[in-house]
Amino acid sequence: MSVRSRLAVLVVAAAAALAVSTSAAGSTPACRAAQLRGHLLSSSGAAGTIVFSVTLTNRGATCILRGYTQLQLMAGARRPLPTRVVHGGLAVLSQRPRTVVLPHGGIATVLVAYGDVPSGYERRCPTGTEILLRIPGDDTWIGVQARTNACNHGTLRESPVLSGRRRAS
């Protein structure tokens, strides 16, 4: 088989694989908050920036996630704190959204970063005890215990939903 023929076969095989993967994701329902469990996996910090990772584990049937979650910082007794969300902003967070297929037991990750140094007129940053996530296409919040001190009026920078378990770094 000539190099040109092999290349043609590879191109056709790649196109077929892409079509199968796209159609499988197209027929798979979106994940619902009720089937996901959130967990704070890890956090790290340096130079006034804290990065943490939240994993979402699928406890139900295969489903898909794509895009960005909505985030809300909470203090004790589920009292909302000021929260502003920015997509990207740090190299580790600036990834393009991709469709994540989550089989039963599958894990996706959202990376979140914030500054913990007061800015402007802030004298101190409010202490949060929980972060709420609302996945794309669902109105129900998923609560995750996470101690935060987000400054700059609760500004959080987030990644899109990422496939697999990812540690903060």
ROVEX-631022 format. One record per atom (N, C-alpha, C, O): atom name; x, y, z. Coordinates in steps of 0.02 Angstrom, whole numbers. Layout:
<rs>
{r CA {X Y Z}}
...
</rs>
This chain:
<rs>
{r N {43 -58 0}}
{r CA {0 0 0}}
{r C {45 61 0}}
{r O {93 65 38}}
{r N {29 109 -43}}
{r CA {71 169 -48}}
{r C {60 215 12}}
{r O {11 208 49}}
{r N {105 262 21}}
{r CA {100 311 75}}
{r C {35 351 68}}
{r O {2 365 117}}
{r N {18 369 7}}
{r CA {-43 407 -6}}
{r C {-105 367 13}}
{r O {-152 394 42}}
{r N {-106 302 -3}}
{r CA {-163 259 15}}
{r C {-168 251 90}}
{r O {-223 253 117}}
{r N {-111 242 124}}
{r CA {-112 236 197}}
{r C {-138 299 229}}
{r O {-178 297 277}}
{r N {-116 356 203}}
{r CA {-140 421 230}}
{r C {-215 427 220}}
{r O {-250 451 265}}
{r N {-240 407 162}}
{r CA {-312 411 149}}
{r C {-351 366 198}}
{r O {-403 386 224}}
{r N {-325 306 211}}
{r CA {-357 261 258}}
{r C {-357 291 329}}
{r O {-408 288 363}}
{r N {-302 321 349}}
{r CA {-298 353 415}}
{r C {-347 411 421}}
{r O {-380 419 473}}
{r N {-353 451 369}}
{r CA {-399 507 371}}
{r C {-471 482 377}}
{r O {-510 510 416}}
{r N {-489 432 339}}
{r CA {-557 404 342}}
{r C {-570 374 411}}
{r O {-624 383 439}}
{r N {-521 338 439}}
{r CA {-530 308 505}}
{r C {-538 362 559}}
{r O {-579 355 604}}
{r N {-498 415 554}}
{r CA {-504 469 603}}
{r C {-571 503 598}}
{r O {-602 519 649}}
{r N {-595 514 537}}
{r CA {-661 546 528}}
{r C {-716 501 556}}
{r O {-763 526 586}}
{r N {-711 436 545}}
{r CA {-761 389 571}}
{r C {-760 389 647}}
{r O {-813 389 679}}
{r N {-701 388 677}}
{r CA {-697 389 750}}
{r C {-726 453 778}}
{r O {-761 451 829}}
{r N {-713 509 746}}
{r CA {-741 573 768}}
{r C {-817 572 762}}
{r O {-852 597 807}}
{r N {-843 545 708}}
{r CA {-916 542 699}}
{r C {-948 498 753}}
{r O {-1001 516 779}}
{r N {-918 442 769}}
{r CA {-945 398 820}}
{r C {-944 433 888}}
{r O {-994 431 924}}
{r N {-888 465 905}}
{r CA {-883 499 970}}
{r C {-932 557 974}}
{r O {-961 569 1026}}
{r N {-941 595 919}}
{r CA {-988 651 919}}
{r C {-1059 626 925}}
{r O {-1099 656 962}}
{r N {-1077 572 889}}
{r CA {-1145 547 893}}
{r C {-1159 517 962}}
{r O {-1215 522 987}}
{r N {-1110 485 992}}
{r CA {-1120 457 1059}}
{r C {-1133 513 1109}}
{r O {-1178 507 1151}}
{r N {-1094 567 1105}}
{r CA {-1104 623 1151}}
{r C {-1170 657 1135}}
{r O {-1204 682 1180}}
{r N {-1189 659 1070}}
{r CA {-1252 691 1051}}
{r C {-1313 656 1077}}
{r O {-1364 688 1090}}
{r N {-1310 590 1086}}
{r CA {-1368 553 1111}}
{r C {-1366 543 1187}}
{r O {-1415 518 1216}}
{r N {-1312 562 1218}}
{r CA {-1305 554 1291}}
{r C {-1336 615 1325}}
{r O {-1322 671 1305}}
{r N {-1377 604 1376}}
{r CA {-1409 661 1410}}
{r C {-1360 702 1451}}
{r O {-1307 677 1471}}
{r N {-1377 764 1462}}
{r CA {-1337 808 1505}}
{r C {-1341 782 1577}}
{r O {-1392 755 1598}}
{r N {-1287 792 1614}}
{r CA {-1286 772 1685}}
{r C {-1334 817 1724}}
{r O {-1344 875 1707}}
{r N {-1362 790 1776}}
{r CA {-1405 826 1823}}
{r C {-1369 829 1890}}
{r O {-1333 783 1908}}
{r N {-1380 883 1926}}
{r CA {-1347 892 1991}}
{r C {-1362 834 2038}}
{r O {-1319 814 2078}}
{r N {-1423 806 2035}}
{r CA {-1443 752 2080}}
{r C {-1400 689 2072}}
{r O {-1395 649 2118}}
{r N {-1369 681 2014}}
{r CA {-1329 621 2003}}
{r C {-1254 633 2016}}
{r O {-1214 587 2008}}
{r N {-1235 693 2035}}
{r CA {-1165 710 2046}}
{r C {-1150 723 2119}}
{r O {-1192 750 2155}}
{r N {-1092 703 2141}}
{r CA {-1069 718 2209}}
{r C {-1006 759 2203}}
{r O {-959 740 2169}}
{r N {-1006 817 2238}}
{r CA {-948 861 2237}}
{r C {-902 848 2295}}
{r O {-924 829 2349}}
{r N {-836 858 2284}}
{r CA {-786 846 2336}}
{r C {-727 892 2324}}
{r O {-704 899 2267}}
{r N {-702 924 2377}}
{r CA {-641 963 2372}}
{r C {-583 914 2370}}
{r O {-572 877 2418}}
{r N {-546 914 2315}}
{r CA {-492 866 2307}}
{r C {-427 892 2336}}
{r O {-395 858 2376}}
{r N {-406 952 2315}}
{r CA {-343 978 2338}}
{r C {-341 1054 2331}}
{r O {-383 1083 2297}}
{r N {-293 1085 2365}}
{r CA {-282 1156 2356}}
{r C {-208 1171 2364}}
{r O {-172 1133 2396}}
{r N {-187 1225 2333}}
{r CA {-118 1247 2340}}
{r C {-117 1323 2334}}
{r O {-163 1352 2306}}
{r N {-66 1353 2359}}
{r CA {-62 1425 2356}}
{r C {9 1451 2356}}
{r O {54 1420 2383}}
{r N {17 1509 2323}}
{r CA {81 1543 2321}}
{r C {69 1614 2297}}
{r O {26 1626 2255}}
{r N {107 1660 2325}}
{r CA {107 1730 2303}}
{r C {37 1760 2304}}
{r O {19 1798 2259}}
{r N {-3 1744 2354}}
{r CA {-69 1775 2362}}
{r C {-123 1744 2319}}
{r O {-179 1771 2318}}
{r N {-110 1690 2285}}
{r CA {-161 1656 2244}}
{r C {-171 1585 2269}}
{r O {-123 1547 2277}}
{r N {-233 1567 2283}}
{r CA {-251 1500 2304}}
{r C {-287 1466 2246}}
{r O {-332 1496 2216}}
{r N {-268 1405 2231}}
{r CA {-301 1365 2178}}
{r C {-326 1302 2212}}
{r O {-289 1269 2248}}
{r N {-389 1284 2199}}
{r CA {-414 1221 2225}}
{r C {-453 1184 2170}}
{r O {-477 1215 2122}}
{r N {-459 1119 2180}}
{r CA {-496 1079 2131}}
{r C {-556 1046 2164}}
{r O {-552 1020 2220}}
{r N {-611 1048 2128}}
{r CA {-673 1016 2150}}
{r C {-688 961 2100}}
{r O {-692 972 2040}}
{r N {-696 899 2126}}
{r CA {-714 844 2082}}
{r C {-789 833 2085}}
{r O {-821 843 2136}}
{r N {-816 812 2029}}
{r CA {-886 794 2023}}
{r C {-889 721 2001}}
{r O {-867 704 1946}}
{r N {-916 678 2044}}
{r CA {-919 606 2030}}
{r C {-990 587 2010}}
{r O {-1038 605 2045}}
{r N {-997 552 1955}}
{r CA {-1062 532 1930}}
{r C {-1086 469 1966}}
{r O {-1054 416 1963}}
{r N {-1143 475 2001}}
{r CA {-1172 418 2036}}
{r C {-1230 388 1997}}
{r O {-1262 340 2020}}
{r N {-1244 414 1937}}
{r CA {-1300 390 1897}}
{r C {-1277 361 1831}}
{r O {-1221 338 1823}}
{r N {-1323 363 1783}}
{r CA {-1309 338 1716}}
{r C {-1261 385 1679}}
{r O {-1252 442 1699}}
{r N {-1231 361 1625}}
{r CA {-1185 401 1585}}
{r C {-1219 466 1564}}
{r O {-1277 466 1543}}
{r N {-1181 521 1570}}
{r CA {-1207 587 1552}}
{r C {-1150 631 1529}}
{r O {-1092 611 1533}}
{r N {-1166 690 1505}}
{r CA {-1113 736 1481}}
{r C {-1116 803 1517}}
{r O {-1169 825 1540}}
{r N {-1058 834 1522}}
{r CA {-1050 902 1548}}
{r C {-1010 941 1497}}
{r O {-965 914 1464}}
{r N {-1026 1005 1490}}
{r CA {-987 1048 1445}}
{r C {-994 1120 1467}}
{r O {-1050 1143 1480}}
{r N {-939 1155 1471}}
{r CA {-941 1226 1487}}
{r C {-918 1241 1557}}
{r O {-875 1207 1585}}
{r N {-947 1294 1585}}
{r CA {-927 1319 1650}}
{r C {-983 1311 1701}}
{r O {-1042 1316 1684}}
{r N {-964 1300 1763}}
{r CA {-1013 1299 1817}}
{r C {-1026 1370 1839}}
{r O {-987 1415 1824}}
{r N {-1080 1380 1874}}
{r CA {-1091 1442 1911}}
{r C {-1067 1429 1981}}
{r O {-1074 1374 2008}}
{r N {-1037 1480 2012}}
{r CA {-1009 1472 2079}}
{r C {-1038 1523 2127}}
{r O {-1055 1579 2107}}
{r N {-1045 1504 2190}}
{r CA {-1068 1549 2243}}
{r C {-1032 1532 2307}}
{r O {-1034 1475 2330}}
{r N {-998 1581 2336}}
{r CA {-966 1571 2401}}
{r C {-1017 1578 2456}}
{r O {-1063 1619 2453}}
{r N {-1010 1536 2507}}
{r CA {-1057 1537 2563}}
{r C {-1018 1540 2629}}
{r O {-963 1512 2635}}
{r N {-1048 1574 2679}}
{r CA {-1021 1575 2747}}
{r C {-1063 1526 2788}}
{r O {-1108 1493 2761}}
{r N {-1049 1521 2853}}
{r CA {-1086 1476 2897}}
{r C {-1161 1486 2890}}
{r O {-1184 1541 2873}}
{r N {-1200 1435 2902}}
{r CA {-1273 1435 2899}}
{r C {-1298 1455 2830}}
{r O {-1351 1486 2824}}
{r N {-1260 1437 2778}}
{r CA {-1280 1450 2708}}
{r C {-1298 1523 2695}}
{r O {-1349 1538 2665}}
{r N {-1255 1567 2719}}
{r CA {-1262 1639 2706}}
{r C {-1219 1657 2645}}
{r O {-1158 1646 2647}}
{r N {-1249 1683 2591}}
{r CA {-1210 1699 2531}}
{r C {-1159 1755 2544}}
{r O {-1173 1803 2580}}
{r N {-1101 1747 2514}}
{r CA {-1049 1798 2516}}
{r C {-1044 1829 2446}}
{r O {-1064 1798 2397}}
{r N {-1018 1890 2441}}
{r CA {-1008 1919 2375}}
{r C {-966 1872 2332}}
{r O {-914 1847 2355}}
{r N {-987 1861 2271}}
{r CA {-952 1815 2226}}
{r C {-955 1843 2155}}
{r O {-1009 1858 2129}}
{r N {-896 1850 2124}}
{r CA {-890 1869 2053}}
{r C {-849 1814 2019}}
{r O {-797 1795 2045}}
{r N {-873 1790 1963}}
{r CA {-839 1735 1929}}
{r C {-810 1759 1863}}
{r O {-844 1793 1824}}
{r N {-747 1740 1851}}
{r CA {-711 1756 1789}}
{r C {-688 1690 1760}}
{r O {-660 1648 1796}}
{r N {-699 1680 1696}}
{r CA {-676 1618 1663}}
{r C {-603 1627 1643}}
{r O {-586 1676 1609}}
{r N {-561 1581 1663}}
{r CA {-490 1584 1645}}
{r C {-453 1634 1689}}
{r O {-469 1642 1748}}
{r N {-404 1667 1660}}
{r CA {-366 1717 1697}}
{r C {-298 1692 1721}}
{r O {-253 1733 1732}}
{r N {-290 1628 1729}}
{r CA {-225 1597 1745}}
{r C {-214 1542 1693}}
{r O {-262 1513 1668}}
{r N {-152 1529 1678}}
{r CA {-136 1479 1626}}
{r C {-171 1412 1639}}
{r O {-198 1382 1593}}
{r N {-169 1389 1701}}
{r CA {-198 1324 1718}}
{r C {-274 1324 1709}}
{r O {-304 1271 1700}}
{r N {-306 1382 1711}}
{r CA {-378 1386 1705}}
{r C {-401 1402 1634}}
{r O {-459 1390 1617}}
{r N {-357 1427 1592}}
{r CA {-376 1451 1526}}
{r C {-375 1395 1475}}
{r O {-331 1392 1431}}
{r N {-423 1351 1480}}
{r CA {-430 1296 1433}}
{r C {-496 1304 1397}}
{r O {-543 1335 1423}}
{r N {-501 1277 1337}}
{r CA {-563 1281 1299}}
{r C {-613 1230 1326}}
{r O {-594 1174 1342}}
{r N {-677 1249 1332}}
{r CA {-727 1200 1353}}
{r C {-732 1142 1303}}
{r O {-731 1153 1243}}
{r N {-736 1082 1330}}
{r CA {-744 1022 1289}}
{r C {-800 981 1320}}
{r O {-815 987 1379}}
{r N {-830 939 1280}}
{r CA {-882 894 1305}}
{r C {-848 839 1346}}
{r O {-803 805 1322}}
{r N {-872 830 1408}}
{r CA {-846 779 1452}}
{r C {-900 725 1460}}
{r O {-954 740 1485}}
{r N {-886 664 1438}}
{r CA {-932 608 1447}}
{r C {-915 574 1513}}
{r O {-859 551 1523}}
{r N {-965 571 1557}}
{r CA {-954 541 1623}}
{r C {-994 476 1629}}
{r O {-1055 478 1637}}
{r N {-959 419 1627}}
{r CA {-994 356 1640}}
{r C {-1010 352 1714}}
{r O {-986 393 1753}}
{r N {-1049 302 1734}}
{r CA {-1061 291 1806}}
{r C {-994 284 1841}}
{r O {-952 244 1820}}
{r N {-982 322 1894}}
{r CA {-919 322 1930}}
{r C {-867 367 1900}}
{r O {-813 376 1929}}
{r N {-881 397 1843}}
{r CA {-833 442 1810}}
{r C {-825 508 1848}}
{r O {-870 529 1885}}
{r N {-768 540 1839}}
{r CA {-752 601 1876}}
{r C {-733 657 1828}}
{r O {-697 647 1779}}
{r N {-759 716 1843}}
{r CA {-740 778 1808}}
{r C {-715 826 1862}}
{r O {-729 817 1921}}
{r N {-677 876 1841}}
{r CA {-647 924 1888}}
{r C {-660 995 1865}}
{r O {-660 1010 1806}}
{r N {-670 1039 1914}}
{r CA {-671 1112 1902}}
{r C {-616 1141 1945}}
{r O {-613 1129 2006}}
{r N {-570 1179 1914}}
{r CA {-517 1213 1951}}
{r C {-540 1284 1965}}
{r O {-567 1318 1922}}
{r N {-527 1307 2026}}
{r CA {-549 1374 2048}}
{r C {-490 1409 2081}}
{r O {-452 1377 2119}}
{r N {-481 1473 2067}}
{r CA {-427 1512 2098}}
{r C {-455 1578 2125}}
{r O {-503 1604 2098}}
{r N {-423 1603 2178}}
{r CA {-441 1668 2204}}
{r C {-380 1700 2238}}
{r O {-334 1665 2258}}
{r N {-382 1765 2244}}
{r CA {-330 1802 2280}}
{r C {-350 1809 2353}}
{r O {-408 1823 2368}}
{r N {-302 1799 2398}}
{r CA {-317 1805 2469}}
{r C {-282 1864 2502}}
{r O {-271 1865 2562}}
{r N {-265 1914 2461}}
{r CA {-234 1975 2486}}
{r C {-283 2032 2474}}
{r O {-304 2043 2417}}
{r N {-302 2069 2527}}
{r CA {-350 2124 2519}}
{r C {-327 2174 2465}}
{r O {-267 2187 2458}}
{r N {-376 2200 2428}}
{r CA {-360 2248 2376}}
{r C {-406 2309 2383}}
{r O {-461 2304 2410}}
{r N {-384 2365 2357}}
{r CA {-424 2426 2360}}
{r C {-439 2445 2432}}
{r O {-394 2453 2473}}
{r N {-504 2453 2447}}
{r CA {-525 2474 2514}}
{r C {-537 2415 2561}}
{r O {-556 2426 2619}}
{r N {-525 2355 2539}}
{r CA {-536 2296 2582}}
{r C {-484 2296 2638}}
{r O {-424 2304 2626}}
{r N {-508 2285 2699}}
{r CA {-462 2277 2756}}
{r C {-449 2203 2769}}
{r O {-395 2184 2792}}
{r N {-498 2163 2755}}
{r CA {-492 2090 2761}}
{r C {-539 2058 2711}}
{r O {-584 2091 2684}}
{r N {-530 1995 2701}}
{r CA {-571 1959 2652}}
{r C {-618 1912 2691}}
{r O {-596 1880 2739}}
{r N {-681 1908 2670}}
{r CA {-729 1866 2707}}
{r C {-709 1792 2704}}
{r O {-683 1768 2654}}
{r N {-724 1758 2758}}
{r CA {-709 1686 2762}}
{r C {-770 1647 2741}}
{r O {-825 1654 2769}}
{r N {-761 1605 2691}}
{r CA {-814 1561 2668}}
{r C {-802 1491 2695}}
{r O {-746 1471 2709}}
{r N {-856 1454 2702}}
{r CA {-852 1385 2727}}
{r C {-874 1333 2675}}
{r O {-863 1273 2683}}
{r N {-906 1358 2623}}
{r CA {-934 1313 2572}}
{r C {-934 1349 2505}}
{r O {-939 1410 2502}}
{r N {-928 1311 2452}}
{r CA {-937 1338 2385}}
{r C {-993 1298 2352}}
{r O {-994 1236 2355}}
{r N {-1038 1333 2320}}
{r CA {-1093 1301 2283}}
{r C {-1076 1303 2209}}
{r O {-1051 1353 2183}}
{r N {-1089 1248 2175}}
{r CA {-1079 1243 2103}}
{r C {-1145 1226 2071}}
{r O {-1183 1183 2096}}
{r N {-1160 1259 2016}}
{r CA {-1219 1241 1976}}
{r C {-1193 1222 1907}}
{r O {-1165 1264 1872}}
{r N {-1204 1159 1888}}
{r CA {-1177 1135 1825}}
{r C {-1217 1163 1767}}
{r O {-1275 1182 1775}}
{r N {-1187 1166 1708}}
{r CA {-1222 1192 1649}}
{r C {-1288 1155 1637}}
{r O {-1289 1093 1636}}
{r N {-1342 1192 1627}}
{r CA {-1406 1162 1611}}
{r C {-1448 1139 1669}}
{r O {-1500 1109 1658}}
{r N {-1426 1151 1731}}
{r CA {-1464 1129 1789}}
{r C {-1471 1188 1837}}
{r O {-1427 1230 1841}}
{r N {-1526 1190 1873}}
{r CA {-1540 1245 1920}}
{r C {-1524 1227 1993}}
{r O {-1534 1269 2037}}
{r N {-1501 1166 2005}}
{r CA {-1489 1144 2074}}
{r C {-1415 1152 2092}}
{r O {-1371 1136 2052}}
{r N {-1403 1178 2151}}
{r CA {-1335 1189 2175}}
{r C {-1306 1125 2206}}
{r O {-1343 1087 2237}}
{r N {-1241 1114 2196}}
{r CA {-1204 1060 2228}}
{r C {-1158 1093 2279}}
{r O {-1117 1134 2261}}
{r N {-1165 1075 2342}}
{r CA {-1125 1105 2395}}
{r C {-1061 1066 2408}}
{r O {-1062 1004 2410}}
{r N {-1006 1102 2417}}
{r CA {-941 1071 2433}}
{r C {-910 1111 2490}}
{r O {-902 1172 2485}}
{r N {-893 1076 2544}}
{r CA {-860 1110 2601}}
{r C {-791 1132 2579}}
{r O {-750 1092 2558}}
{r N {-779 1198 2584}}
{r CA {-714 1225 2564}}
{r C {-704 1291 2601}}
{r O {-744 1337 2595}}
{r N {-650 1296 2638}}
{r CA {-634 1358 2674}}
{r C {-600 1405 2625}}
{r O {-550 1387 2594}}
{r N {-628 1465 2618}}
{r CA {-600 1514 2571}}
{r C {-593 1582 2605}}
{r O {-626 1596 2655}}
{r N {-551 1623 2577}}
{r CA {-542 1693 2597}}
{r C {-533 1733 2533}}
{r O {-479 1762 2521}}
{r N {-584 1735 2491}}
{r CA {-580 1766 2425}}
{r C {-586 1842 2431}}
{r O {-638 1868 2452}}
{r N {-534 1876 2411}}
{r CA {-533 1950 2412}}
{r C {-560 1978 2346}}
{r O {-585 1941 2303}}
{r N {-554 2044 2339}}
{r CA {-577 2079 2279}}
{r C {-651 2064 2266}}
{r O {-670 2046 2210}}
{r N {-691 2072 2319}}
{r CA {-763 2062 2315}}
{r C {-783 1991 2296}}
{r O {-831 1981 2260}}
{r N {-744 1942 2320}}
{r CA {-760 1872 2307}}
{r C {-746 1850 2236}}
{r O {-780 1806 2210}}
{r N {-695 1879 2204}}
{r CA {-679 1860 2135}}
{r C {-649 1790 2133}}
{r O {-599 1776 2165}}
{r N {-681 1748 2094}}
{r CA {-658 1679 2082}}
{r C {-643 1672 2008}}
{r O {-681 1695 1965}}
{r N {-588 1640 1992}}
{r CA {-571 1623 1923}}
{r C {-580 1548 1916}}
{r O {-558 1510 1959}}
{r N {-612 1527 1862}}
{r CA {-626 1455 1855}}
{r C {-609 1428 1787}}
{r O {-608 1465 1737}}
{r N {-595 1364 1786}}
{r CA {-585 1327 1723}}
{r C {-653 1302 1700}}
{r O {-701 1301 1738}}
{r N {-657 1282 1636}}
{r CA {-718 1245 1617}}
{r C {-716 1176 1651}}
{r O {-666 1158 1682}}
{r N {-770 1139 1646}}
{r CA {-771 1071 1672}}
{r C {-719 1030 1632}}
{r O {-719 1030 1571}}
{r N {-676 996 1669}}
{r CA {-621 958 1639}}
{r C {-632 883 1651}}
{r O {-659 864 1703}}
{r N {-610 843 1605}}
{r CA {-616 771 1611}}
{r C {-565 743 1661}}
{r O {-507 764 1661}}
{r N {-586 697 1704}}
{r CA {-541 663 1750}}
{r C {-530 701 1815}}
{r O {-556 755 1826}}
{r N {-489 670 1857}}
{r CA {-471 697 1922}}
{r C {-408 740 1912}}
{r O {-357 716 1889}}
{r N {-413 805 1929}}
{r CA {-357 851 1921}}
{r C {-342 885 1987}}
{r O {-386 914 2018}}
{r N {-281 881 2009}}
{r CA {-260 914 2070}}
{r C {-243 987 2056}}
{r O {-220 1004 2002}}
{r N {-253 1029 2107}}
{r CA {-233 1099 2102}}
{r C {-157 1102 2103}}
{r O {-125 1067 2142}}
{r N {-129 1145 2061}}
{r CA {-56 1152 2061}}
{r C {-37 1223 2046}}
{r O {22 1239 2044}}
</rs>
